[in-house]
Amino acid sequence: MAASRSAFAALLRAWRDRLSPADAGFTVTGGRRAPGLRREELAQLAGLSVDYVLRLEQGRATSPSAQVVGALARALQLSRAERDQLYRSARLLPPQDGTVSTHVPAGIQRLAARLNDVPVGVFTADWTLVWWNTTWSALHGDPAVMPAAERNLARALFGNGAAHASMLPVRSERGPDAFEASIVADLKDAVSRYPADPGLDRLVKELRETSDVFARHWTTQSVSAPHTTDRKTIRHPEIGDILLDCDVLVVPGADLRMVTYTAATGSDDAGKLGLLRVTGGRRTASALH
């Protein structure tokens, strides 16, 4: 057990030292003693406390969960092989084929980090949010304050937990029915492609049992289009209504969706988005979409 903790801690330190802060979306300034990420930067990216990351690197935290290891693997921009090595060093089984992948390729993270002028969130096939930039947090609230299981758009729309309670009021130009139906259609497609994924199965069963709206969309015979693009008015608690183009970009080969929000240059809504970037949104509650 001690050897396993030592291996996990050594990998964590080595891969933190390897990752350029610029590639992780941080502004590089003078006075850095090492080229890699600071411990507090890794903690921020992974949604963990600095103290917990320190204990992991010192081998004093002995049993990180699969969710924690997955978050660290994404934050460190590991390859699939490296991710699996990190899981095994934590005495955990790596994610299996045939389940919804939470792996975000390093290139996608570097691309998204360079788009910090606009809110960017990366979602898995079951609409779980696994990566976001600071402008996303300014618009929607910081997802890191929410339990990982609640960082799911379907739970935000149809659930009765923290995700739903913190979701900002949103009006879709396609109407609420079309937006909701498209998310359910995406989940039905995910179920057809990942029939053995236990987390996806639990999500669908939970929402079918607790949400009449979700159950109605799930059982409807009509075919709904997937969620791809929209114009949405988001009511932010600090700046009021902001109308944005919402685009969903599919990542080939990774089964991920990169969601972006933009506004026309010079418009009032672009000004509001710029204000959010400067102020950080001044909001602590979390919302997903």
Helices and strands as residue ranges (DSSP letters): H 2-18, H 39-46, H 50-57, H 66-75, H 80-89, H 106-113, E 120-123, E 129-132, H 134-140, G 143-145, G 148-150, H 153-158, H 162-166, E 170-172, H 176-193, H 198-210, H 212-219, E 229-236, E 240-251, E 256-262, H 268-279, G 280-282
